[in-house]
């Protein structure tokens, strides 16, 4: 029975039985069964570690995913399986690489990078021109602003990107947001010349248009950015960087796997099935506004309307912060 596997922005086909078992003799998620265990490239997982996922009939793909460090979400009726990103942000502090629209983060080695996560469903869309001004002013000092739209429909982002000279990308599959554990926008991450996190996920704005709602100071953001780029002062110690780095939890990864299935279903007009996964994602990660608000446009819900303000009220009642600026 064919199933669709959603992984790292692409679709693959899996031949599985009704119990979601795959043949032991065929590769699974890039892993190959060998006498010593399951191997992918030079990495091998000992056979004893994954034995619980193996039976005479085949290997349980969901259990196998968990045992090899991945997270899976499943829709048996729709015959689709999603894996959470296999290369998220880790406590080591290395900036996960990515390639979007032909632009690779690794290509900016030797320069400082401000990754600016925004979306057309957020008022931070009005900040793009101000981030462009920062890029133009600080590019001679070694900074590149890279803006990443967290829009699942690229068309929604494109009109806001017109006239920008900095790399302006669209993360339609949510891969980069997953890797950097972005739970709301605007979120900014600084990456140094060596590809390491210099400032973790920080709620920053480039204008004060919505300061009365978000309490964020754009001038403070600009001063901090200039100190880092021009003076070499990132404003945080190594310990503070580590303390503020939000590494994704297993529940957050599971929520994103369910969100990936929801998006896949919504794009195929299967809204009722998608609602199950949106509810599952909200239960696992109620604080993830990037999922709960970010997918509203795909469901036909106004992300600036009553549903958004109901979400704000819910999070405030549960004392879950909507914005998470770094206090440093």
LUMMIKOL-394523 format. One record per residue (C-alpha): y negated, x, z negated; residue number from 1. Coordinates in steps of 0.001 Angstrom, whole numbers. Example, Ala and Ser with C-alpha at 12.3 -4.5 7.8 and 13.67 -1.06 7.14 Angstrom:
BEGIN
{{4500, 12300, -7800}, 1},
{{1060, 13670, -7140}, 2},
***
This chain:
BEGIN
{{0, 0, 0}, 1},
{{-3288, 1549, 1080}, 2},
{{-6046, 1970, -1501}, 3},
{{-9585, 3271, -1081}, 4},
{{-10572, 6249, -3217}, 5},
{{-14287, 6729, -3879}, 6},
{{-15082, 10298, -4866}, 7},
{{-18206, 12463, -4563}, 8},
{{-19902, 10231, -2006}, 9},
{{-16966, 9881, 358}, 10},
{{-14030, 7560, 924}, 11},
{{-10407, 8606, 1172}, 12},
{{-7236, 6627, 1721}, 13},
{{-4398, 6713, -806}, 14},
{{-902, 5369, -290}, 15},
{{102, 3876, -3653}, 16},
{{2709, 1456, -4938}, 17},
{{1910, -1661, -6958}, 18},
{{1833, 387, -10178}, 19},
{{-765, 2771, -8695}, 20},
{{1686, 5624, -8364}, 21},
{{1447, 8282, -5674}, 22},
{{4317, 10428, -4341}, 23},
{{4818, 13666, -6263}, 24},
{{5241, 15490, -2969}, 25},
{{1743, 14748, -1658}, 26},
{{-1662, 16158, -2701}, 27},
{{-3642, 14049, -5172}, 28},
{{-7418, 14426, -5585}, 29},
{{-7075, 17881, -4024}, 30},
{{-4314, 18922, -6450}, 31},
{{-874, 19969, -5163}, 32},
{{2381, 19848, -7164}, 33},
{{3941, 23304, -7558}, 34},
{{6725, 24607, -9827}, 35},
{{4196, 25768, -12445}, 36},
{{2158, 22556, -12400}, 37},
{{-593, 20936, -10373}, 38},
{{-2874, 23408, -8589}, 39},
{{-6167, 23193, -6719}, 40},
{{-7214, 26510, -5249}, 41},
{{-6834, 29161, -7934}, 42},
{{-6862, 26620, -10774}, 43},
{{-3589, 25207, -12111}, 44},
{{-2856, 22589, -14760}, 45},
{{496, 23327, -16473}, 46},
{{3264, 20867, -15707}, 47},
{{3658, 20076, -19424}, 48},
{{67, 18849, -19625}, 49},
{{408, 16254, -16870}, 50},
{{4050, 15328, -17468}, 51},
{{2988, 12080, -19140}, 52},
{{1568, 10922, -15798}, 53},
{{4738, 11696, -13837}, 54},
{{7764, 9462, -13376}, 55},
{{10675, 9502, -10990}, 56},
{{8801, 6955, -8866}, 57},
{{5637, 9030, -8596}, 58},
{{2504, 10074, -10455}, 59},
{{238, 7550, -12171}, 60},
{{-3106, 8242, -10514}, 61},
{{-5280, 6892, -13358}, 62},
{{-3416, 8848, -16034}, 63},
{{-3422, 11924, -13798}, 64},
{{-7189, 11701, -13390}, 65},
{{-7694, 11560, -17157}, 66},
{{-5283, 14423, -17813}, 67},
{{-7042, 16683, -15297}, 68},
{{-10499, 16085, -16769}, 69},
{{-11671, 13301, -14473}, 70},
{{-12484, 9663, -15199}, 71},
{{-11213, 6795, -13062}, 72},
{{-12121, 3132, -12662}, 73},
{{-9818, 735, -10836}, 74},
{{-9993, -2624, -9125}, 75},
{{-6398, -3634, -8434}, 76},
{{-7322, -6800, -6567}, 77},
{{-9678, -5023, -4193}, 78},
{{-7403, -1969, -4049}, 79},
{{-10158, 517, -4782}, 80},
{{-10302, 3439, -7223}, 81},
{{-13407, 5439, -8134}, 82},
{{-13586, 8839, -9769}, 83},
{{-16599, 9893, -11782}, 84},
{{-18228, 13069, -10542}, 85},
{{-16030, 16092, -11076}, 86},
{{-18917, 18554, -11512}, 87},
{{-21460, 17090, -13956}, 88},
{{-23924, 18885, -16150}, 89},
{{-22226, 20889, -18893}, 90},
{{-23307, 22541, -22108}, 91},
{{-23308, 25882, -20266}, 92},
{{-26701, 24891, -18883}, 93},
{{-26054, 25761, -15253}, 94},
{{-27800, 23433, -12826}, 95},
{{-25116, 21614, -10804}, 96},
{{-25476, 22352, -7120}, 97},
{{-25811, 19568, -4574}, 98},
{{-26639, 19016, -939}, 99},
{{-28603, 15963, 205}, 100},
{{-30114, 15340, 3613}, 101},
{{-29188, 18906, 4573}, 102},
{{-31051, 20394, 1590}, 103},
{{-29085, 22421, -966}, 104},
{{-30323, 23265, -4448}, 105},
{{-28711, 26691, -4126}, 106},
{{-31055, 27375, -1224}, 107},
{{-33984, 27603, -3663}, 108},
{{-32577, 30493, -5680}, 109},
{{-35383, 32912, -6454}, 110},
{{-37851, 30027, -6899}, 111},
{{-38513, 27631, -9727}, 112},
{{-37630, 24015, -8964}, 113},
{{-38878, 20774, -10481}, 114},
{{-36281, 18099, -9749}, 115},
{{-38140, 14797, -9881}, 116},
{{-35900, 11719, -10079}, 117},
{{-37687, 8487, -9123}, 118},
{{-36934, 5195, -7361}, 119},
{{-38652, 2485, -5371}, 120},
{{-37554, 25, -8098}, 121},
{{-39692, 1910, -10641}, 122},
{{-43445, 2131, -11011}, 123},
{{-42976, 5903, -10813}, 124},
{{-42932, 5465, -7024}, 125},
{{-46728, 5627, -7240}, 126},
{{-46451, 9142, -8702}, 127},
{{-45008, 10738, -5560}, 128},
{{-48399, 11664, -4103}, 129},
{{-49342, 13338, -7406}, 130},
{{-46076, 15295, -7423}, 131},
{{-46939, 16334, -3871}, 132},
{{-50286, 17646, -5141}, 133},
{{-48488, 19666, -7813}, 134},
{{-46136, 21064, -5193}, 135},
{{-49002, 22135, -2938}, 136},
{{-50970, 23680, -5823}, 137},
{{-48055, 25571, -7393}, 138},
{{-45929, 26426, -4365}, 139},
{{-47784, 29763, -3903}, 140},
{{-46777, 30672, -7485}, 141},
{{-43088, 30146, -6753}, 142},
{{-42518, 26446, -7508}, 143},
{{-40813, 23927, -5264}, 144},
{{-40935, 20252, -6161}, 145},
{{-37800, 18457, -4990}, 146},
{{-38022, 14685, -5373}, 147},
{{-34789, 12701, -5482}, 148},
{{-34916, 8943, -4897}, 149},
{{-32306, 7042, -6918}, 150},
{{-32232, 4229, -4368}, 151},
{{-28861, 2928, -3172}, 152},
{{-30596, 1613, -40}, 153},
{{-32363, 4571, 1641}, 154},
{{-34671, 2230, 3539}, 155},
{{-36297, 1194, 261}, 156},
{{-37270, 4801, -469}, 157},
{{-38340, 5975, 2982}, 158},
{{-41729, 4239, 3133}, 159},
{{-42761, 5950, -111}, 160},
{{-41821, 9379, 1254}, 161},
{{-44058, 9323, 4316}, 162},
{{-46452, 12263, 4561}, 163},
{{-44771, 14360, 1859}, 164},
{{-44315, 18063, 2580}, 165},
{{-42029, 18878, -342}, 166},
{{-38271, 18249, 11}, 167},
{{-38001, 14478, -498}, 168},
{{-34365, 13375, -728}, 169},
{{-32459, 10112, -1205}, 170},
{{-29437, 9968, -3518}, 171},
{{-27931, 6792, -2023}, 172},
{{-24491, 7407, -3501}, 173},
{{-25812, 8344, -6936}, 174},
{{-24084, 11725, -6873}, 175},
{{-27029, 13877, -7991}, 176},
{{-28066, 11394, -10678}, 177},
{{-24498, 11525, -12001}, 178},
{{-24432, 15306, -12040}, 179},
{{-27685, 15476, -13987}, 180},
{{-26866, 12525, -16259}, 181},
{{-29997, 10621, -15246}, 182},
{{-30061, 7372, -17198}, 183},
{{-33533, 6214, -16159}, 184},
{{-36468, 7235, -14013}, 185},
{{-38857, 8956, -14026}, 186},
{{-36768, 11929, -15134}, 187},
{{-37661, 15551, -14423}, 188},
{{-35418, 18612, -14745}, 189},
{{-36671, 22180, -14377}, 190},
{{-34360, 24722, -12772}, 191},
{{-35203, 28421, -12991}, 192},
{{-34894, 31137, -10339}, 193},
{{-31307, 31869, -11370}, 194},
{{-30130, 28274, -11086}, 195},
{{-30137, 27482, -14812}, 196},
{{-31710, 24564, -16639}, 197},
{{-35128, 25612, -17955}, 198},
{{-36078, 22144, -19190}, 199},
{{-33458, 19393, -19516}, 200},
{{-33827, 15725, -18598}, 201},
{{-37374, 14820, -19567}, 202},
{{-39240, 11549, -19028}, 203},
{{-42356, 12779, -17220}, 204},
{{-45015, 11121, -15116}, 205},
{{-47579, 12592, -12734}, 206},
{{-50118, 9760, -13174}, 207},
{{-51126, 7524, -16076}, 208},
{{-50830, 4233, -14159}, 209},
{{-48268, 2835, -16609}, 210},
{{-49109, 4820, -19710}, 211},
{{-49721, 1628, -21690}, 212},
{{-46054, 715, -21093}, 213},
{{-44303, 4068, -21181}, 214},
{{-46547, 6092, -23497}, 215},
{{-46185, 9169, -21263}, 216},
{{-49063, 11632, -20773}, 217},
{{-49282, 12983, -17233}, 218},
{{-51821, 15661, -18169}, 219},
{{-49490, 17076, -20800}, 220},
{{-46756, 17155, -18157}, 221},
{{-49009, 19059, -15750}, 222},
{{-50103, 21567, -18396}, 223},
{{-46498, 22287, -19329}, 224},
{{-45530, 22733, -15686}, 225},
{{-48395, 25154, -15036}, 226},
{{-47546, 27203, -18141}, 227},
{{-43969, 27550, -16936}, 228},
{{-44785, 28423, -13339}, 229},
{{-47874, 30588, -13824}, 230},
{{-47395, 32054, -17303}, 231},
{{-43589, 32090, -17497}, 232},
{{-43643, 29947, -20646}, 233},
{{-41235, 27019, -20411}, 234},
{{-42274, 25811, -23850}, 235},
{{-38706, 25618, -25153}, 236},
{{-36418, 28127, -26811}, 237},
{{-32823, 28507, -25677}, 238},
{{-31786, 26526, -28737}, 239},
{{-34204, 23715, -27876}, 240},
{{-32961, 23594, -24290}, 241},
{{-29377, 23283, -25544}, 242},
{{-30330, 20663, -28145}, 243},
{{-32121, 18474, -25610}, 244},
{{-29571, 18816, -22813}, 245},
{{-27864, 15441, -22353}, 246},
{{-24293, 16151, -21271}, 247},
{{-22543, 12972, -20062}, 248},
{{-20037, 11330, -22357}, 249},
{{-16710, 9983, -21153}, 250},
{{-18041, 6437, -21487}, 251},
{{-21078, 7317, -19384}, 252},
{{-18785, 8761, -16734}, 253},
{{-16592, 5672, -16846}, 254},
{{-19668, 3481, -16451}, 255},
{{-20662, 5419, -13345}, 256},
{{-17175, 5110, -11888}, 257},
{{-17413, 1337, -12322}, 258},
{{-20915, 1392, -10825}, 259},
{{-19545, 3267, -7822}, 260},
{{-16994, 494, -7245}, 261},
{{-19707, -2146, -7712}, 262},
{{-21902, -540, -5053}, 263},
{{-18957, -263, -2664}, 264},
{{-18160, -3957, -3147}, 265},
{{-21776, -5107, -2878}, 266},
{{-22214, -3273, 404}, 267},
{{-19264, -5295, 1686}, 268},
{{-20566, -8609, 457}, 269},
{{-18051, -8937, -2393}, 270},
{{-20601, -9793, -5059}, 271},
{{-18277, -11698, -7397}, 272},
{{-15894, -8755, -7667}, 273},
{{-18847, -6384, -8059}, 274},
{{-20175, -8365, -11027}, 275},
{{-17050, -7490, -13023}, 276},
{{-17733, -3799, -12624}, 277},
{{-21455, -4130, -13330}, 278},
{{-20571, -5883, -16592}, 279},
{{-18040, -3179, -17429}, 280},
{{-20611, -456, -16750}, 281},
{{-23211, -2213, -18926}, 282},
{{-20703, -2470, -21752}, 283},
{{-19787, 1198, -21580}, 284},
{{-23344, 2510, -21190}, 285},
{{-25903, -187, -22116}, 286},
{{-28635, 2457, -22172}, 287},
{{-28104, 3446, -18519}, 288},
{{-31112, 1816, -16897}, 289},
{{-30415, 3702, -13674}, 290},
{{-27310, 1529, -13303}, 291},
{{-28471, -1713, -14863}, 292},
{{-31886, -1862, -13190}, 293},
{{-31157, 442, -10279}, 294},
{{-28464, -1839, -8842}, 295},
{{-30539, -5021, -9149}, 296},
{{-31851, -4766, -5558}, 297},
{{-28293, -4731, -4211}, 298},
{{-27542, -7965, -6093}, 299},
{{-30686, -9700, -4838}, 300},
{{-32418, -9493, -8233}, 301},
{{-36066, -8423, -8463}, 302},
{{-36119, -5127, -10430}, 303},
{{-39734, -5856, -11406}, 304},
{{-39066, -9459, -12440}, 305},
{{-37678, -11398, -15388}, 306},
{{-34324, -9616, -15338}, 307},
{{-35989, -6258, -15924}, 308},
{{-38108, -7522, -18808}, 309},
{{-35034, -9166, -20330}, 310},
{{-33324, -5773, -20120}, 311},
{{-36302, -4123, -21815}, 312},
{{-36216, -6720, -24601}, 313},
{{-32484, -6195, -25074}, 314},
{{-32782, -2420, -25331}, 315},
{{-35766, -2592, -27662}, 316},
{{-33913, -5062, -29908}, 317},
{{-30976, -2646, -30044}, 318},
{{-33361, 281, -30683}, 319},
{{-32224, 2019, -27484}, 320},
{{-35096, 4078, -26040}, 321},
{{-36078, 3304, -22458}, 322},
{{-37892, 6602, -21963}, 323},
{{-36753, 9862, -23517}, 324},
{{-39489, 12518, -23392}, 325},
{{-38766, 15908, -24910}, 326},
{{-40911, 16471, -27977}, 327},
{{-41842, 20085, -27350}, 328},
***
